[in-house]
């Protein structure tokens, strides 16, 4: 009897967490469809990384949807606001940082939900993480549980067919070091990924990670704790 893999939609940002989550979905036997967003982010290298990850990790299909959150402003990732740098680990965990994009995960998961319904899928994968929580309210287990409830109420598949949607967050309880180790176990090349909030553009070459923003510092600390050398280029 031929096994038909279940279909899933995976949010792929280009960062290391979403790359590992895509690999997790594949390892669990899902036919993974990768979804990325052109949301008005200041640096297109995120989307270049997302395309690399989706291609190299064998996504069934990779779509990039435009949802221009820069029209709303309010974030240093989409607006003319300074990206915080050189903060220590304790400071990074205090409060909501300027790199928070208002309601971004709610918007992204809602679009993923729509694509899942079109595909006849009930499984969504997202690379949120609560252990190295850096102030994002839409990266908590409570948010994902609430979204699952919303998904059932908001879709024809849920309201008419009784389908129940599941948001998988396999990295939720892992530290950054744990994510680095899990990537190694799954054979994920983290050199494909991009994490930096404020990369240094280099003409004709891949941008350099700044090494100083919150995202870079959490990433570097994770690699250091795991005893692994980070393969991406830094300024």
N, CA, C and O of each residue as an XYZ file, in Angstrom:
940
protein
N       0.846     -1.197      0.000
C       0.000      0.000      0.000
C       0.880      1.245      0.000
O       1.764      1.378      0.846
N       0.648      2.151     -0.933
C       1.456      3.359     -1.052
C       1.008      4.380     -0.013
O      -0.180      4.662      0.141
N       1.991      4.923      0.692
C       1.686      5.944      1.696
C       1.651      7.312      1.033
O       2.598      7.704      0.351
N       0.563      8.032      1.235
C       0.449      9.392      0.714
C       0.737     10.370      1.830
O       0.004     10.422      2.817
N       1.811     11.156      1.682
C       2.137     12.076      2.770
C       1.062     13.137      2.968
O       0.417     13.572      2.015
N       0.882     13.546      4.223
C      -0.035     14.640      4.515
C       0.589     15.956      4.052
O       1.810     16.112      4.033
N      -0.271     16.888      3.685
C       0.187     18.189      3.217
C       0.257     19.170      4.384
O      -0.605     19.166      5.262
N       1.291     20.010      4.383
C       1.431     21.051      5.400
C       1.927     22.332      4.751
O       2.591     22.302      3.715
N       1.599     23.449      5.369
C       2.133     24.745      4.964
C       3.115     25.204      6.031
O       2.776     25.262      7.213
N       4.334     25.531      5.611
C       5.394     25.944      6.538
C       5.780     27.395      6.264
O       6.095     27.757      5.130
N       5.753     28.211      7.293
C       6.255     29.575      7.166
C       7.779     29.534      7.113
O       8.422     28.983      8.007
N       8.350     30.116      6.067
C       9.803     30.111      5.881
C      10.270     31.554      5.707
O       9.980     32.194      4.696
N      10.993     32.054      6.698
C      11.425     33.449      6.694
C      12.822     33.634      6.113
O      13.199     34.739      5.724
N      13.586     32.545      6.057
C      14.988     32.641      5.689
C      15.905     32.496      6.886
O      17.112     32.311      6.730
N      15.329     32.581      8.103
C      16.115     32.418      9.318
C      16.353     30.961      9.667
O      15.776     30.058      9.061
N      17.219     30.745     10.664
C      17.589     29.356     10.969
C      16.437     28.592     11.621
O      16.302     27.388     11.405
N      15.603     29.271     12.415
C      14.506     28.568     13.072
C      13.523     28.004     12.049
O      13.130     26.841     12.140
N      13.128     28.821     11.083
C      12.151     28.345     10.104
C      12.759     27.287      9.189
O      12.044     26.412      8.701
N      14.068     27.352      8.949
C      14.722     26.315      8.145
C      14.654     24.966      8.855
O      14.367     23.941      8.237
N      14.920     24.979     10.162
C      14.868     23.739     10.933
C      13.437     23.217     10.997
O      13.217     22.007     10.951
N      12.465     24.118     11.102
C      11.062     23.696     11.144
C      10.642     23.053      9.821
O       9.919     22.057      9.825
N      11.081     23.605      8.703
C      10.782     22.985      7.411
C      11.359     21.576      7.352
O      10.703     20.648      6.880
N      12.597     21.421      7.838
C      13.211     20.091      7.884
C      12.457     19.155      8.821
O      12.330     17.964      8.536
N      11.953     19.684      9.938
C      11.159     18.889     10.874
C       9.883     18.376     10.192
O       9.523     17.207     10.330
N       9.212     19.258      9.463
C       7.989     18.866      8.773
C       8.266     17.744      7.784
O       7.501     16.785      7.680
N       9.375     17.879      7.057
C       9.752     16.835      6.098
C      10.061     15.528      6.830
O       9.653     14.453      6.392
N      10.782     15.629      7.942
C      11.154     14.433      8.708
C       9.931     13.733      9.287
O       9.942     12.518      9.483
N       8.873     14.500      9.561
C       7.635     13.936     10.085
C       6.766     13.320      8.985
O       5.701     12.764      9.254
N       7.243     13.431      7.740
C       6.530     12.807      6.640
C       5.540     13.705      5.922
O       4.734     13.228      5.123
N       5.592     14.995      6.198
C       4.677     15.911      5.535
C       5.192     16.316      4.153
O       6.398     16.424      3.934
N       4.273     16.535      3.244
C       4.556     17.143      1.955
C       4.494     18.648      2.197
O       3.413     19.233      2.245
N       5.656     19.264      2.349
C       5.724     20.630      2.870
C       5.699     21.674      1.766
O       6.484     21.620      0.819
N       4.790     22.618      1.904
C       4.698     23.766      1.012
C       5.211     24.980      1.782
O       4.700     25.299      2.856
N       6.214     25.651      1.239
C       6.858     26.765      1.940
C       6.204     28.089      1.561
O       5.907     28.342      0.394
N       5.986     28.928      2.574
C       5.344     30.223      2.368
C       6.190     31.327      2.994
O       6.510     31.288      4.182
N       6.545     32.315      2.167
C       7.313     33.467      2.641
C       6.546     34.745      2.320
O       5.568     34.731      1.572
N       7.012     35.849      2.902
C       6.285     37.108      2.736
C       7.211     38.258      2.373
O       8.279     38.432      2.961
N       6.783     39.026      1.404
C       7.383     40.332      1.106
C       6.507     41.332      1.846
O       5.504     41.815      1.320
N       6.909     41.632      3.083
C       6.024     42.402      3.954
C       6.474     43.847      4.144
O       6.029     44.532      5.065
N       7.362     44.299      3.260
C       7.875     45.652      3.377
C       9.128     45.721      4.212
O       9.534     46.797      4.651
N       9.758     44.548      4.437
C      11.004     44.529      5.192
C      12.095     45.307      4.447
O      12.127     45.351      3.218
N      12.968     45.905      5.221
C      13.977     46.785      4.646
C      15.056     46.030      3.886
O      15.758     46.621      3.066
N      15.199     44.734      4.144
C      16.297     43.972      3.535
C      15.768     42.750      2.787
O      15.217     41.829      3.390
N      15.942     42.756      1.468
C      15.431     41.666      0.634
C      16.238     40.383      0.782
O      15.822     39.330      0.298
N      17.398     40.460      1.451
C      18.226     39.257      1.618
C      17.489     38.185      2.425
O      17.822     37.004      2.327
N      16.498     38.582      3.217
C      15.670     37.591      3.918
C      14.978     36.670      2.912
O      14.941     35.453      3.094
N      14.435     37.260      1.857
C      13.718     36.474      0.856
C      14.669     35.642      0.020
O      14.316     34.542     -0.404
N      15.873     36.149     -0.226
C      16.884     35.345     -0.921
C      17.203     34.093     -0.109
O      17.322     32.998     -0.658
N      17.338     34.268      1.203
C      17.624     33.129      2.083
C      16.451     32.160      2.118
O      16.648     30.945      2.113
N      15.236     32.689      2.154
C      14.048     31.827      2.172
C      13.989     30.960      0.921
O      13.647     29.779      0.991
N      14.321     31.549     -0.217
C      14.320     30.786     -1.475
C      15.386     29.694     -1.439
O      15.145     28.575     -1.893
N      16.561     30.013     -0.901
C      17.621     29.000     -0.785
C      17.164     27.846      0.096
O      17.324     26.678     -0.256
N      16.596     28.190      1.241
C      16.168     27.172      2.202
C      15.089     26.272      1.599
O      15.180     25.047      1.681
N      14.072     26.880      0.994
C      12.971     26.098      0.422
C      13.478     25.167     -0.668
O      13.047     24.017     -0.764
N      14.386     25.663     -1.480
C      14.921     24.850     -2.580
C      15.783     23.709     -2.062
O      15.597     22.558     -2.455
N      16.721     24.024     -1.184
C      17.682     23.017     -0.727
C      17.054     21.981      0.195
O      17.516     20.841      0.251
N      16.004     22.364      0.919
C      15.380     21.417      1.841
C      14.205     20.668      1.210
O      13.537     19.875      1.874
N      13.962     20.924     -0.061
C      13.007     20.108     -0.788
C      11.550     20.398     -0.543
O      10.732     19.479     -0.493
N      11.204     21.686     -0.385
C       9.785     22.032     -0.285
C       9.076     21.654     -1.581
O       9.646     21.782     -2.664
N       7.847     21.194     -1.470
C       7.070     20.842     -2.655
C       6.879     22.057     -3.553
O       6.961     21.963     -4.778
N       6.626     23.186     -2.928
C       6.393     24.437     -3.644
C       6.773     25.567     -2.711
O       6.660     25.438     -1.492
N       7.223     26.672     -3.276
C       7.556     27.844     -2.461
C       6.862     29.058     -3.060
O       7.105     29.421     -4.211
N       6.006     29.675     -2.278
C       5.335     30.888     -2.720
C       5.718     32.060     -1.825
O       5.889     31.912     -0.615
N       5.846     33.228     -2.450
C       6.093     34.460     -1.707
C       4.911     35.393     -1.934
O       4.597     35.748     -3.070
N       4.268     35.782     -0.855
C       3.074     36.626     -0.907
C       3.427     38.025     -0.427
O       4.158     38.183      0.551
N       2.915     39.030     -1.105
C       3.147     40.417     -0.707
C       2.025     40.911      0.199
O       0.857     40.947     -0.189
N       2.406     41.288      1.406
C       1.488     41.918      2.365
C       2.274     43.083      2.963
O       3.106     42.875      3.845
N       2.026     44.281      2.504
C       2.903     45.409      2.827
C       2.620     45.999      4.206
O       1.853     46.952      4.342
N       3.245     45.424      5.215
C       3.078     45.923      6.574
C       3.847     47.224      6.812
O       3.633     47.897      7.820
N       4.739     47.577      5.887
C       5.451     48.848      6.038
C       4.492     50.024      5.896
O       4.797     51.130      6.341
N       3.335     49.792      5.278
C       2.328     50.853      5.159
C       1.794     51.265      6.522
O       1.270     52.368      6.682
N       1.926     50.375      7.507
C       1.469     50.670      8.865
C       2.579     51.253      9.728
O       2.313     52.007     10.664
N       3.835     50.898      9.411
C       4.962     51.372     10.209
C       5.025     50.708     11.568
O       4.445     49.644     11.784
N       5.744     51.354     12.488
C       5.776     50.890     13.867
C       6.824     49.861     14.203
O       6.836     49.347     15.321
N       7.719     49.536     13.263
C       8.758     48.549     13.531
C      10.060     48.976     12.885
O      10.064     49.566     11.805
N      11.173     48.676     13.553
C      12.475     49.005     12.965
C      12.835     48.081     11.805
O      13.838     48.306     11.127
N      12.026     47.040     11.565
C      12.260     46.177     10.406
C      11.563     46.702      9.152
O      11.901     46.300      8.038
N      10.596     47.596      9.328
C       9.841     48.107      8.182
C       9.840     49.628      8.087
O       9.432     50.182      7.067
N      10.287     50.300      9.125
C      10.167     51.755      9.204
C      11.539     52.359      9.488
O      12.508     51.640      9.730
N      11.608     53.672      9.456
C      12.872     54.370      9.702
C      13.091     54.522     11.203
O      13.065     55.625     11.749
N      13.307     53.389     11.849
C      13.536     53.320     13.292
C      14.839     52.556     13.506
O      15.086     51.552     12.838
N      15.654     53.016     14.412
C      16.971     52.406     14.631
C      16.823     50.999     15.220
O      16.072     50.794     16.174
N      17.532     50.049     14.652
C      17.569     48.680     15.169
C      18.432     48.656     16.428
O      19.580     49.097     16.375
N      17.927     48.158     17.556
C      18.748     48.112     18.770
C      19.936     47.164     18.604
O      19.825     46.100     17.994
N      21.077     47.581     19.165
C      22.307     46.785     19.056
C      23.062     46.789     20.379
O      22.867     47.648     21.239
N      23.933     45.792     20.502
C      24.854     45.683     21.642
C      24.131     45.572     22.980
O      24.656     46.013     24.002
N      22.944     44.994     22.986
C      22.234     44.761     24.240
C      22.684     43.420     24.819
O      22.938     42.471     24.077
N      22.781     43.348     26.153
C      23.160     42.064     26.741
C      21.957     41.133     26.756
O      20.828     41.556     26.507
N      22.211     39.851     27.053
C      21.181     38.821     26.923
C      19.990     39.115     27.835
O      18.844     38.918     27.433
N      20.245     39.582     29.048
C      19.151     39.893     29.981
C      18.297     41.044     29.467
O      17.073     41.030     29.600
N      18.950     42.037     28.881
C      18.234     43.194     28.360
C      17.361     42.805     27.163
O      16.262     43.332     26.993
N      17.860     41.876     26.334
C      17.108     41.431     25.156
C      15.766     40.834     25.571
O      14.777     40.972     24.852
N      15.727     40.184     26.706
C      14.502     39.537     27.165
C      13.510     40.454     27.852
O      12.452     40.002     28.289
N      13.834     41.739     27.956
C      12.965     42.676     28.673
C      12.076     43.457     27.707
O      12.570     44.236     26.892
N      10.767     43.246     27.803
C       9.828     44.052     27.025
C       9.798     43.701     25.548
O      10.523     42.823     25.081
N       8.932     44.416     24.819
C       8.763     44.200     23.385
C       9.724     45.130     22.637
O       9.637     46.347     22.798
N      10.633     44.591     21.826
C      11.626     45.426     21.143
C      11.054     46.124     19.915
O       9.966     45.785     19.449
N      11.788     47.091     19.400
C      11.325     47.836     18.221
C      11.298     46.963     16.970
O      10.675     47.333     15.975
N      11.964     45.809     17.007
C      11.955     44.904     15.855
C      10.661     44.098     15.763
O      10.445     43.383     14.785
N       9.813     44.207     16.759
C       8.479     43.579     16.684
C       7.680     44.269     15.586
O       7.536     45.491     15.580
N       7.159     43.464     14.654
C       6.291     43.985     13.599
C       4.847     43.730     14.043
O       4.446     42.573     14.167
N       4.053     44.790     14.285
C       2.724     44.616     14.857
C       1.866     43.574     14.128
O       1.601     43.681     12.931
N       1.442     42.560     14.901
C       0.522     41.510     14.433
C       1.074     40.673     13.284
O       0.302     40.021     12.581
N       2.390     40.672     13.075
C       2.951     39.987     11.911
C       2.619     38.496     11.872
O       2.174     37.990     10.842
N       2.830     37.793     12.976
C       2.560     36.356     12.938
C       1.078     36.043     12.769
O       0.717     35.020     12.187
N       0.225     36.923     13.276
C      -1.210     36.744     13.071
C      -1.551     36.847     11.586
O      -2.315     36.042     11.053
N      -0.974     37.846     10.933
C      -1.205     38.034      9.492
C      -0.629     36.860      8.705
O      -1.298     36.305      7.833
N       0.613     36.484      9.013
C       1.270     35.416      8.254
C       0.541     34.084      8.419
O       0.316     33.369      7.442
N       0.177     33.758      9.646
C      -0.531     32.496      9.873
C      -1.909     32.510      9.218
O      -2.392     31.470      8.770
N      -2.541     33.674      9.159
C      -3.848     33.763      8.511
C      -3.739     33.462      7.015
O      -4.586     32.764      6.458
N      -2.698     33.988      6.366
C      -2.483     33.687      4.948
C      -2.121     32.215      4.778
O      -2.598     31.560      3.850
N      -1.281     31.694      5.669
C      -0.928     30.264      5.620
C      -2.173     29.402      5.778
O      -2.309     28.367      5.126
N      -3.080     29.836      6.647
C      -4.333     29.112      6.851
C      -5.157     29.089      5.569
O      -5.735     28.062      5.214
N      -5.207     30.218      4.881
C      -5.934     30.272      3.620
C      -5.355     29.321      2.589
O      -6.097     28.626      1.895
N      -4.029     29.285      2.483
C      -3.391     28.381      1.516
C      -3.624     26.930      1.926
O      -3.872     26.071      1.079
N      -3.544     26.665      3.218
C      -3.787     25.300      3.693
C      -5.193     24.845      3.310
O      -5.388     23.707      2.882
N      -6.165     25.733      3.463
C      -7.537     25.352      3.122
C      -7.662     25.057      1.629
O      -8.357     24.118      1.242
N      -7.002     25.841      0.796
C      -7.007     25.594     -0.646
C      -6.373     24.234     -0.967
O      -6.845     23.510     -1.843
N      -5.300     23.902     -0.247
C      -4.581     22.642     -0.477
C      -5.263     21.439      0.162
O      -4.875     20.297     -0.084
N      -6.273     21.693      0.977
C      -6.902     20.605      1.708
C      -6.077     20.136      2.885
O      -6.196     18.991      3.321
N      -5.237     21.024      3.400
C      -4.342     20.701      4.520
C      -4.891     21.257      5.823
O      -5.649     22.227      5.822
N      -4.508     20.640      6.931
C      -4.921     21.135      8.247
C      -3.720     21.364      9.166
O      -3.894     21.612     10.359
N      -2.507     21.283      8.624
C      -1.299     21.418      9.432
C      -0.474     22.616      8.980
O      -0.150     22.758      7.801
N      -0.143     23.473      9.939
C       0.714     24.631      9.705
C       1.959     24.491     10.574
O       1.882     24.029     11.712
N       3.098     24.889     10.032
C       4.351     24.841     10.787
C       4.943     26.239     10.878
O       4.972     26.984      9.899
N       5.421     26.584     12.086
C       5.993     27.908     12.301
C       7.181     27.788     13.259
O       7.179     26.957     14.167
N       8.188     28.625     13.043
C       9.434     28.513     13.807
C       9.504     29.407     15.026
O      10.551     29.998     15.292
N       8.421     29.524     15.773
C       8.460     30.359     16.978
C       9.108     29.592     18.124
O       9.139     28.362     18.145
N       9.617     30.360     19.066
C      10.408     29.774     20.143
C      10.209     30.593     21.414
O      10.350     31.815     21.398
N       9.881     29.918     22.514
C       9.580     30.618     23.762
C      10.727     30.593     24.768
O      10.731     31.388     25.708
N      11.696     29.700     24.594
C      12.781     29.584     25.571
C      13.725     30.771     25.473
O      14.068     31.389     26.481
N      14.147     31.086     24.242
C      14.955     32.279     24.032
C      14.040     33.441     23.639
O      14.365     34.232     22.754
N      12.901     33.526     24.306
C      11.878     34.535     24.013
C      12.474     35.935     24.099
O      13.057     36.317     25.113
N      12.316     36.688     23.020
C      12.920     38.018     22.982
C      11.861     39.112     22.906
O      12.046     40.115     22.216
N      10.753     38.917     23.614
C       9.783     39.989     23.753
C       8.640     39.985     22.764
O       7.841     40.921     22.764
N       8.524     38.968     21.916
C       7.466     38.960     20.910
C       6.213     38.268     21.448
O       6.256     37.076     21.749
N       5.108     38.987     21.572
C       3.894     38.375     22.120
C       3.303     37.301     21.217
O       2.577     36.428     21.691
N       3.609     37.353     19.908
C       3.061     36.364     18.980
C       3.983     35.166     18.775
O       3.922     34.490     17.748
N       4.835     34.912     19.764
C       5.701     33.720     19.740
C       5.439     32.834     20.953
O       6.277     32.010     21.316
N       4.273     33.004     21.581
C       3.965     32.261     22.801
C       3.003     31.111     22.522
O       2.206     31.182     21.586
N       3.072     30.058     23.322
C       2.131     28.943     23.146
C       0.675     29.381     23.226
O      -0.174     28.842     22.516
N       0.378     30.359     24.089
C      -0.999     30.831     24.234
C      -1.536     31.415     22.923
O      -2.703     31.235     22.575
N      -0.662     32.112     22.216
C      -1.061     32.687     20.933
C      -1.384     31.585     19.928
O      -2.400     31.656     19.236
N      -0.535     30.575     19.844
C      -0.761     29.495     18.874
C      -2.035     28.721     19.192
O      -2.781     28.349     18.287
N      -2.285     28.477     20.483
C      -3.512     27.779     20.872
C      -4.743     28.592     20.480
O      -5.730     28.042     19.991
N      -4.678     29.894     20.697
C      -5.800     30.761     20.325
C      -5.992     30.777     18.809
O      -7.122     30.818     18.322
N      -4.896     30.745     18.075
C      -5.010     30.759     16.616
C      -5.646     29.469     16.101
O      -6.416     29.503     15.141
N      -5.335     28.336     16.726
C      -5.961     27.076     16.328
C      -7.483     27.150     16.495
O      -8.232     26.653     15.654
N      -7.925     27.770     17.576
C      -9.358     27.943     17.798
C      -9.949     28.840     16.723
O     -10.997     28.531     16.156
N      -9.281     29.944     16.444
C      -9.729     30.856     15.397
C      -9.814     30.151     14.051
O     -10.776     30.349     13.309
N      -8.810     29.324     13.726
C      -8.757     28.645     12.428
C      -9.977     27.769     12.204
O     -10.508     27.706     11.096
N     -10.413     27.104     13.240
C     -11.585     26.237     13.130
C     -12.850     27.057     12.904
O     -13.733     26.645     12.152
N     -12.940     28.210     13.551
C     -14.127     29.051     13.432
C     -14.144     29.874     12.145
O     -15.210     30.253     11.659
N     -12.947     30.153     11.590
C     -12.846     31.115     10.491
C     -12.887     30.484      9.109
O     -12.949     31.207      8.115
N     -12.856     29.164      9.012
C     -12.751     28.503      7.718
C     -13.976     27.651      7.410
O     -14.669     27.172      8.307
N     -14.221     27.479      6.115
C     -15.284     26.569      5.702
C     -14.946     25.144      6.105
O     -15.821     24.372      6.495
N     -13.658     24.801      6.006
C     -13.226     23.444      6.379
C     -13.532     23.156      7.840
O     -13.888     22.033      8.196
N     -13.391     24.174      8.687
C     -13.678     23.990     10.103
C     -15.158     24.053     10.412
O     -15.687     23.198     11.122
N     -15.837     25.077      9.874
C     -17.237     25.305     10.208
C     -18.176     24.278      9.573
O     -19.155     23.859     10.191
N     -17.873     23.875      8.333
C     -18.791     22.994      7.612
C     -18.365     21.530      7.606
O     -19.202     20.629      7.543
N     -17.050     21.302      7.672
C     -16.548     19.932      7.549
C     -16.004     19.378      8.859
O     -15.625     18.209      8.937
N     -15.966     20.224      9.888
C     -15.474     19.760     11.178
C     -13.975     19.540     11.249
O     -13.491     18.856     12.151
N     -13.225     20.115     10.300
C     -11.767     19.953     10.312
C     -11.165     20.731     11.485
O     -11.646     21.803     11.851
N     -10.113     20.173     12.056
C      -9.402     20.836     13.138
C      -7.981     21.128     12.677
O      -7.257     20.228     12.250
N      -7.595     22.387     12.766
C      -6.274     22.799     12.307
C      -5.266     22.722     13.446
O      -5.596     22.977     14.604
N      -4.043     22.371     13.102
C      -2.959     22.253     14.074
C      -1.807     23.161     13.669
O      -1.324     23.096     12.538
N      -1.371     24.006     14.595
C      -0.179     24.825     14.378
C       0.983     24.141     15.089
O       1.033     24.101     16.318
N       1.908     23.610     14.314
C       3.068     22.915     14.871
C       4.192     23.918     15.124
O       4.559     24.688     14.236
N       4.726     23.902     16.319
C       5.865     24.757     16.674
C       6.918     23.864     17.341
O       7.113     23.941     18.554
N       7.596     23.022     16.561
C       8.481     22.010     17.137
C       9.697     22.564     17.867
O      10.379     21.825     18.578
N       9.977     23.855     17.703
C      11.134     24.453     18.377
C      10.740     25.214     19.637
O      11.594     25.812     20.292
N       9.472     25.196     19.977
C       8.949     26.049     21.048
C       9.742     25.924     22.343
O       9.997     26.931     23.003
N      10.135     24.713     22.720
C      10.808     24.513     24.000
C      12.322     24.340     23.874
O      12.988     23.972     24.841
N      12.862     24.602     22.688
C      14.307     24.466     22.498
C      15.020     25.798     22.703
O      14.490     26.853     22.355
N      16.211     25.744     23.264
C      17.075     26.921     23.305
C      17.696     27.111     21.927
O      17.565     26.243     21.063
N      18.367     28.236     21.713
C      19.057     28.439     20.434
C      20.132     27.374     20.232
O      20.337     26.898     19.115
N      20.807     27.005     21.297
C      21.808     25.934     21.183
C      21.132     24.623     20.783
O      21.656     23.869     19.963
N      19.961     24.359     21.373
C      19.212     23.165     21.018
C      18.792     23.168     19.561
O      18.775     22.122     18.912
N      18.451     24.347     19.042
C      18.061     24.462     17.640
C      19.254     24.192     16.733
O      19.116     23.533     15.702
N      20.428     24.700     17.113
C      21.644     24.427     16.341
C      21.927     22.926     16.317
O      22.262     22.369     15.272
N      21.795     22.285     17.455
C      22.033     20.831     17.517
C      20.987     20.071     16.707
O      21.304     19.089     16.037
N      19.735     20.534     16.773
C      18.685     19.857     16.010
C      18.923     20.001     14.509
O      18.662     19.075     13.742
N      19.420     21.163     14.096
C      19.749     21.375     12.687
C      20.797     20.365     12.228
O      20.697     19.793     11.143
N      21.796     20.159     13.071
C      22.840     19.186     12.732
C      22.250     17.787     12.606
O      22.601     17.034     11.697
N      21.348     17.446     13.526
C      20.735     16.125     13.493
C      19.883     15.895     12.261
O      19.759     14.766     11.788
N      19.296     16.964     11.740
C      18.440     16.865     10.555
C      19.215     17.098      9.260
O      18.660     16.980      8.167
N      20.500     17.429      9.390
C      21.309     17.690      8.206
C      21.026     19.023      7.538
O      21.217     19.162      6.330
N      20.570     20.014      8.316
C      20.260     21.337      7.766
C      21.523     22.192      7.719
O      22.206     22.355      8.730
N      21.827     22.728      6.564
C      22.965     23.625      6.406
C      22.536     25.030      6.822
O      21.851     25.719      6.066
N      22.936     25.456      8.020
C      22.534     26.771      8.510
C      23.269     27.899      7.797
O      22.962     29.073      8.006
N      24.232     27.549      6.960
C      24.882     28.543      6.119
C      23.941     29.103      5.058
O      24.227     30.138      4.457
N      22.830     28.430      4.827
C      21.826     28.910      3.871
C      21.009     30.058      4.427
O      20.389     30.809      3.674
N      21.007     30.194      5.741
C      20.037     31.062      6.398
C      20.543     32.489      6.623
O      21.735     32.774      6.517
N      19.600     33.364      6.933
C      19.909     34.760      7.262
C      19.138     35.133      8.510
O      17.940     34.862      8.599
N      19.799     35.749      9.474
C      19.168     36.082     10.746
C      19.188     37.572     11.053
O      18.274     38.081     11.701
N      20.211     38.272     10.598
C      20.488     39.643     11.022
C      19.371     40.625     10.710
O      18.777     40.591      9.632
N      19.090     41.517     11.686
C      18.097     42.571     11.514
C      18.643     43.778     10.742
O      17.873     44.559     10.183
N      19.946     43.926     10.715
C      20.544     45.117     10.091
C      21.830     44.740      9.352
O      22.916     45.169      9.740
N      21.712     43.939      8.290
C      22.905     43.444      7.600
C      23.679     44.539      6.879
O      23.135     45.586      6.529
N      24.958     44.269      6.668
C      25.845     45.190      5.949
C      25.853     44.768      4.487
O      26.346     43.693      4.145
N      25.305     45.616      3.631
C      25.225     45.290      2.208
C      26.609     45.371      1.561
O      27.369     46.309      1.800
N      26.915     44.372      0.740
C      28.182     44.334      0.007
C      27.870     44.111     -1.466
O      27.322     43.067     -1.819
N      28.206     45.071     -2.343
C      27.832     44.990     -3.754
C      28.264     43.671     -4.400
O      29.433     43.286     -4.347
N      27.301     42.999     -5.004
C      27.613     41.779     -5.732
C      27.862     40.560     -4.873
O      28.133     39.480     -5.398
N      27.776     40.712     -3.555
C      28.026     39.585     -2.661
C      26.893     39.467     -1.640
O      26.052     40.355     -1.499
N      26.907     38.356     -0.950
C      25.917     38.153      0.094
C      26.147     39.151      1.239
O      27.290     39.349      1.652
N      25.092     39.777      1.754
C      25.264     40.735      2.854
C      25.912     40.084      4.077
O      25.771     38.883      4.307
N      26.617     40.895      4.846
C      27.254     40.422      6.071
C      26.336     40.669      7.260
O      25.725     41.733      7.364
N      26.236     39.703      8.146
C      25.481     39.895      9.382
C      26.242     40.871     10.279
O      27.471     40.839     10.339
N      25.500     41.742     10.977
C      26.160     42.784     11.774
C      26.829     42.222     13.024
O      27.832     42.763     13.488
N      26.278     41.140     13.569
C      26.834     40.545     14.784
C      26.465     41.273     16.062
O      26.903     40.873     17.141
N      25.666     42.340     15.970
C      25.404     43.186     17.128
C      23.926     43.324     17.483
O      23.595     43.663     18.619
N      23.029     43.066     16.521
C      21.595     43.182     16.814
C      21.156     42.009     17.693
O      21.910     41.057     17.895
N      19.936     42.091     18.209
C      19.444     41.033     19.097
C      19.476     39.669     18.415
O      19.889     38.679     19.019
N      19.039     39.615     17.156
C      18.960     38.344     16.441
C      20.344     37.726     16.276
O      20.521     36.525     16.480
N      21.320     38.545     15.907
C      22.692     38.046     15.752
C      23.251     37.561     17.088
O      23.898     36.515     17.153
N      23.002     38.317     18.145
C      23.566     37.944     19.437
C      22.970     36.628     19.955
O      23.690     35.792     20.501
N      21.653     36.446     19.782
C      21.041     35.194     20.193
C      21.551     34.030     19.355
O      21.798     32.941     19.872
N      21.703     34.266     18.071
C      22.216     33.223     17.177
C      23.653     32.845     17.556
O      23.968     31.664     17.706
N      24.514     33.845     17.707
C      25.911     33.575     18.038
C      26.045     32.865     19.382
O      26.874     31.969     19.535
N      25.227     33.268     20.353
C      25.267     32.610     21.660
C      24.850     31.150     21.540
O      25.417     30.284     22.205
N      23.857     30.876     20.692
C      23.410     29.502     20.488
C      24.487     28.637     19.866
O      24.702     27.503     20.294
N      25.162     29.163     18.864
C      26.255     28.411     18.241
C      27.388     28.180     19.229
O      27.956     27.090     19.287
N      27.720     29.217     20.013
C      28.806     29.088     20.983
C      28.479     28.020     22.022
O      29.329     27.196     22.358
N      27.246     28.035     22.531
C      26.847     27.050     23.543
C      26.837     25.633     22.965
O      27.154     24.665     23.657
N      26.469     25.529     21.689
C      26.436     24.219     21.037
C      27.832     23.733     20.632
O      28.013     22.575     20.255
N      28.813     24.638     20.715
C      30.183     24.267     20.330
C      30.357     24.113     18.837
O      31.162     23.306     18.373
N      29.586     24.901     18.078
C      29.601     24.819     16.622
C      29.933     26.192     16.062
O      29.503     27.204     16.616
N      30.695     26.242     14.966
C      31.037     27.499     14.321
C      29.900     27.923     13.395
O      29.440     27.138     12.565
N      29.454     29.161     13.541
C      28.405     29.693     12.677
C      28.965     29.873     11.264
O      29.972     30.558     11.089
N      28.331     29.271     10.255
C      28.896     29.324      8.905
C      28.587     30.582      8.107
O      29.134     30.757      7.018
N      27.715     31.479      8.619
C      27.380     32.651      7.816
C      28.445     33.743      7.993
O      29.126     33.777      9.017
N      28.592     34.637      7.002
C      29.598     35.703      7.107
C      29.135     36.865      7.985
O      27.987     37.299      7.904
N      30.044     37.359      8.821
C      29.766     38.501      9.690
C      30.684     39.669      9.333
O      31.790     39.488      8.824
N      30.188     40.863      9.617
C      30.994     42.070      9.371
C      32.144     42.111     10.362
O      32.949     43.041     10.336
